[in-house]
Each structure stands twice: as C-alpha cells, then as structure tokens.
Amino acid sequence: MKMQNFTMHHHLACLLLFSGPLLAFAMNTPENFLQCLSLHSENATSISKLVYTPINSSYSSVLDITIQNLRFLTPSAPKPLLIVTPLHVSHIQAAIICSRQYGVQMRIRSGGHDYEGLSYLSKVPFVIVDLVNLRSIAVDVEDETAWVQSGATVGELYYRIAEKSKTLGFPAGVCPTVGVGGHFSGGGYGTMLRKYGLAIDNVIDAQLVDAQGRLLDRESMGEDLFWAIRGGGGGSFGVVVSWKVKLVPVPSTVTVFTLRRTLEQHATKLVHQWQLIGNELPNDLFMRVILQSYNSGPNGTRTMQASFNTLYLGGVNALLEVTRSSFPDLNVTRQDCTEMSWIESILYFAGFPIGEPLEVLLNRSSNTKLFFKHKSDYVKEPIPMSGLEGMWERFFEEDEGVAQMIWNHYGGKMAEISESALPFPHRAGVLYKIQHITAWTDGGNEVASKHVSWIRSFYSYMARYVSKSPREAYINYRDIDIGTNNMKGDTDYKRASAWGKKYFKNNFDRLVRVKTAVDPGNFFQHEQSIPPFSF
Ligand SMILES: Cc1cc2nc3c(=O)[nH]c(=O)nc-3n(C[C@H](O)[C@H](O)[C@H](O)COP(=O)(O)OP(=O)(O)OC[C@H]3O[C@@H](n4cnc5c(N)ncnc54)[C@H](O)[C@@H]3O)c2cc1C
C-alpha cells in the first residue's frame, strides 16, 4: 500500500513538473494564482489579505523587513511574483498546490537570516511563503516541553520560556532575531551547546507540510524524514510549520564575563592556550573567542584583540575556581564577572546593556543590518603560534573593523552524540568551530567585491589548519562558494555532493535517499537543497 502511494506521488510530481513552464507564463497575472489559492484554502475569504503582489503598497516593506544581509537588499535583486503570509496550515498547503500548478518555484522564509538570501531570492520565477504570522509558542512547564511555530524567533522562544519559569531554558542561537524555521533546520547552536548540544538535539516532534500538501507529524512522517529535517538544512523536504522541543534545566543564577586582550597583552599566547583547554572544561562553561583588529595608537598601529566572551551555568565562586585551575593565565577576577538570570545572559550575549528590558527579545527586526559574507571551518588540531601570527598579518591587510572571527569550543555534549544520529556530523574530534566574518556598513559592488575577495583569500590561507577531506562547514553559515546545485531542474548528485559532503559528510547520501522518497519531483529546491536521485 505504501509503495503504491509512493509511485502515485512520483507520477504526479513528474506530470506537474513537465506542465510547469507553460503555466508559468500565465503566472504573469497573479490574479490566477490568487484564485487558485482561494480555491485551495479553508478560509477562502481571508487569503487575499495575506498575499502581497508588486502592485500592493506593502509589498516592499513585507519583503525587506527580515532581509538580514544588505548585499541582497538592492533594487536589482530578483523579486518574488508574490508573497504569501499564511495564517493557517491550509494556506501553506494551497501555496504548494498552486506553485506546482503554475510551475513557479517556492521559497520558504521564517526569520530571513540566510547568509546567501536563499529564502527570498531565486533566479527563476518564484513566490515566497513567509511564516511571519505563524509564530505562536506554547510552553508546558509541567511537561518541560514547548511547541514553537517556525515563524517565531529564538528571542521570542526564550522570552516565552522565561515568562513561565526561571529554571528552564533552551539551547539555541545567540542572536535573538534568528528565525526558528531555518535555524532548527540547520542545527542551531548557542551558549549552552557544550551542556545540551544543539537545538535539534532537543527537538522531539514536528509538523511539516510535504510536497503533496499533506500535513505530517513525527509519527506520520516516519523516522527517516524526521531525522532529515533536524539538521539537513531548510528548504529541501517541506515546510516545517512547528517544532516540539524539550526544555532544559538552567540554574537560577548564571555568571558572565568578557575579557579583552590585545597582542601587547599576550593575546596570541592566550588564544593558543584557549585551543588546548576546550576538552577539559566543564560542560557548564562556554567561552568563545571573538577576534578582530583595530588601530591601537595615535599613529594608527594595528593590533589584534581577543575577547573571551563567557557564560557559566552557575555562580561566580564556582566559575573562578574553574578559570583558576584550567586557564590561570587569563587571570579572571571577581570584578570581571556579573551574576544574572539565564534570560538576562541571553540579552548580554546579544549585546544589550545590562538592565535592558527583556521585551527587546520580542523585536523581530534587528537594527544592526550589515553587508556581509561569512564562512565557517572546523578545527581538529590546535593551530601553532606561527599560524596565528599569519592570521593576524592577513587581518591587518583588511580595513579596520571589517573582519572578525568567532571561535567556539565543541566537546562536552557535542562529542557524545554520534555523527549519524542526526544529519549534523560535526561532533567528536572537533576542537572548535570558526566563523569567518567580513561585514561592512556601506558601499556598492566594488567595496563588496574587495571584502569578499579578502575573505576568500583568508579562507584559502586557513585550509592548512582546519578539517580536510572533506573541509567541513556549518550549513547554517550558508556559503555558496563551496558549491551549488545545477538550477536548471536536472539534478546532479555528483555536483551536489561537492557541497553536501562538507555540510553533512556521509549523512549526505541518506539525505538524498529521504529526499528521493518524499519529494522525487524536486519541488522544494534551491541552490543548496538536497537533490533527489535523477528520475
Ligand atoms: C545575525 C545572525 C546571527 C546568527 N547567529 C546564529 C547563532 O548564534 N547560532 C546559529 O546556529 N546560527 C546563527 N545564525 C545563522 C542562522 O542559524 C541561519 O541563518 C538560519 O538558517 C536562519 O534561520 P531563519 O529562519 O532566520 O532564516 P531563513 O532565511 O528564513 O531560512 C533559512 C533557510 O531555511 C529555509 N527555511 C526557513 N524556514 C523554513 C521552514 N519553516 N521549513 C523549511 N525550511 C525553511 C529557507 O528556505 C532557507 O533555505 C545567525 C545568522 C545571523 C544573520
């Protein structure tokens, strides 16, 4: 029976795919598409209010509001034929059915933080399903679980948990405006990853609309698909409507500090040591290093600054014992530390001043939008001092304040979970992850290409010090330099595995098998979506 169903869906998918280009032409009149949406939505009268076409005065603001990377917020960037902002599952189902009928591509957007803009850009005619209205959060303190819809941000999730409990939290991203939908799809790490792993390690159920428009939960989707959506990347398997998460215990008092050291204050030696201590630190300690360069003296001498940005799940006394025994040279003092609640530490790591009202977590759009290009690396062997010095030299060649690196230890819980338990394979053996950053505030294409070239050449310098064969990368730090799909509709496993093995290692093959079973017609596709085997 199951097999029959599968074959039928397969045929349906092929038929729709072949009829695509003809109907796409008719799509030039969005009214047809709107009619189709109304026809397939349960609440037909309301759908037109949830659809924005270019003639609608709010179209641009709805499109632009969550775009994070200013490189893609330009008049020449490709624009969607329309944006649907569903209120009900049936609106998502209708959008899928109609996109297939009219042969247009569909992009799914939750928080819009994709580094390469894949949730709102496409080279072929497309529509956006933007989940901004699907953002309810139901926290069950007794059960220590929550259902969170994909359109919510992690900041909203943290706020709603803290509203109900001071001793429960959730281990997801540092930046509060990140959308749950894309973030959970790719892993999701934050300040509690050494204690509790990633967001996906704590997801226990989900609701998804598949390419046939069916609403599935963990039981009806089966363990293969449920495995794939927890780390296999967004936009490949369906629209995840909501996620059920297991909340985790947090102490009522946590402690934070940020210590800054320049080269003159022995930053190189400290950073070198930081690499060595990661695996011995207690899981309650998260200490990331943020590296950047700036002009230190009146003569414009360049230096590097290493910021040791720390959360300890406990009080200051215990933290001081830990730092004295495992990292004495950092010389952390009681004055450097501040005790606070877990939810206040979320604000602290997001860069808000101490005492800021918690409600800032409810702001969806960050006011610090930048132009940027980021990349990622995984380090498995400590980098020698000479290697660090080589990095600093290259930083000095880039403009002040543009380049940054963020390093965070793995180990702890991350090392206990097997590489294939979920599609996220960067587990035991990883000392730390690097995020390479270039971010700037203004300028056109020339400025952009200068910074992008810098980070590409920095990345090639780093090759000798980081994971090899494959050179691993974090899918939530989307980087299309490492490869893309052929977007002409024909799927090419070999081409896709070039980037796929970097993000997923051997899990890539299982992701392709799941994709082939659930979306053989490749309805959900983008530059780095999982391809089905050719049919
Ligand atoms: C300022 C900033 C800070 C960040 N901080 C962190 C951090 O601390 N930790 C970390 O792990 N990552 C971090 N990230 C990366 C972030 O996790 C990813 O960019 C993530 O994919 C964003 O999710 P989104 O919903 O906001 O993005 P979107 O751009 O909406 O989506 C990203 C991808 O997922 C797909 N997608 C979105 N919603 C769904 C859905 N409901 N169902 C299926 N597919 C979907 C999209 O089509 C797209 O392919 C940060 C990013 C930025 C810009």
The ligand as a MOL file (V3000), in Angstrom:
LIG
                    3D

  0  0  0     0  0            999 V3000
M  V30 BEGIN CTAB
M  V30 COUNTS 53 58 0 0 0
M  V30 BEGIN ATOM
M  V30 1 C 22.8140 37.9600 12.7870 0
M  V30 2 C 22.8540 36.4530 12.7130 0
M  V30 3 C 23.1650 35.7320 13.8570 0
M  V30 4 C 23.1900 34.3340 13.8560 0
M  V30 5 N 23.5030 33.6470 14.9970 0
M  V30 6 C 23.4970 32.2890 14.9890 0
M  V30 7 C 23.7900 31.5420 16.1760 0
M  V30 8 O 24.0470 32.0850 17.2420 0
M  V30 9 N 23.7700 30.1910 16.0980 0
M  V30 10 C 23.4980 29.5240 14.9400 0
M  V30 11 O 23.4670 28.2970 14.9420 0
M  V30 12 N 23.2250 30.2100 13.8110 0
M  V30 13 C 23.2200 31.5660 13.8070 0
M  V30 14 N 22.9430 32.2530 12.6420 0
M  V30 15 C 22.6610 31.5020 11.4160 0
M  V30 16 C 21.2010 31.0580 11.3930 0
M  V30 17 O 21.0230 29.9430 12.2440 0
M  V30 18 C 20.8090 30.6550 9.9680 0
M  V30 19 O 20.9730 31.7440 9.0960 0
M  V30 20 C 19.3650 30.1390 9.9230 0
M  V30 21 O 19.1810 29.3220 8.7930 0
M  V30 22 C 18.3880 31.2790 9.9350 0
M  V30 23 O 17.0710 30.8490 10.0270 0
M  V30 24 P 15.9230 31.8630 9.5410 0
M  V30 25 O 14.6280 31.1840 9.7000 0
M  V30 26 O 16.1300 33.1840 10.1930 0
M  V30 27 O 16.3440 32.0450 8.0220 0
M  V30 28 P 15.5920 31.9890 6.6190 0
M  V30 29 O 16.4380 32.8620 5.7360 0
M  V30 30 O 14.1610 32.3020 6.7420 0
M  V30 31 O 15.7560 30.4680 6.1930 0
M  V30 32 C 16.9980 29.8020 6.0510 0
M  V30 33 C 16.8190 28.5560 5.1790 0
M  V30 34 O 15.8460 27.6810 5.7600 0
M  V30 35 C 14.7010 27.5590 4.9120 0
M  V30 36 N 13.5130 27.6260 5.7680 0
M  V30 37 C 13.1200 28.6830 6.5160 0
M  V30 38 N 12.0050 28.3740 7.2040 0
M  V30 39 C 11.6970 27.0990 6.9020 0
M  V30 40 C 10.6470 26.2250 7.3080 0
M  V30 41 N 9.7110 26.6240 8.1580 0
M  V30 42 N 10.5950 24.9820 6.7920 0
M  V30 43 C 11.5470 24.5640 5.9120 0
M  V30 44 N 12.5670 25.3560 5.5020 0
M  V30 45 C 12.6520 26.6060 5.9880 0
M  V30 46 C 14.8120 28.7030 3.9300 0
M  V30 47 O 14.1560 28.4180 2.7320 0
M  V30 48 C 16.3050 28.8570 3.7830 0
M  V30 49 O 16.7940 27.8730 2.9030 0
M  V30 50 C 22.9050 33.6440 12.6490 0
M  V30 51 C 22.5780 34.3760 11.4990 0
M  V30 52 C 22.5670 35.7800 11.5130 0
M  V30 53 C 22.2560 36.5450 10.2750 0
M  V30 END ATOM
M  V30 BEGIN BOND
M  V30 1 1 1 2
M  V30 2 1 2 3
M  V30 3 2 2 52
M  V30 4 2 3 4
M  V30 5 1 4 5
M  V30 6 1 4 50
M  V30 7 2 5 6
M  V30 8 1 6 7
M  V30 9 1 6 13
M  V30 10 2 7 8
M  V30 11 1 7 9
M  V30 12 1 9 10
M  V30 13 2 10 11
M  V30 14 1 10 12
M  V30 15 2 12 13
M  V30 16 1 13 14
M  V30 17 1 14 15
M  V30 18 1 14 50
M  V30 19 1 15 16
M  V30 20 1 16 17
M  V30 21 1 16 18
M  V30 22 1 18 19
M  V30 23 1 18 20
M  V30 24 1 20 21
M  V30 25 1 20 22
M  V30 26 1 22 23
M  V30 27 1 23 24
M  V30 28 2 24 25
M  V30 29 1 24 26
M  V30 30 1 24 27
M  V30 31 1 27 28
M  V30 32 2 28 29
M  V30 33 1 28 30
M  V30 34 1 28 31
M  V30 35 1 31 32
M  V30 36 1 32 33
M  V30 37 1 33 34
M  V30 38 1 33 48
M  V30 39 1 34 35
M  V30 40 1 35 36
M  V30 41 1 35 46
M  V30 42 1 36 37
M  V30 43 1 36 45
M  V30 44 2 37 38
M  V30 45 1 38 39
M  V30 46 1 39 40
M  V30 47 2 39 45
M  V30 48 1 40 41
M  V30 49 2 40 42
M  V30 50 1 42 43
M  V30 51 2 43 44
M  V30 52 1 44 45
M  V30 53 1 46 47
M  V30 54 1 46 48
M  V30 55 1 48 49
M  V30 56 2 50 51
M  V30 57 1 51 52
M  V30 58 1 52 53
M  V30 END BOND
M  V30 END CTAB
M  END
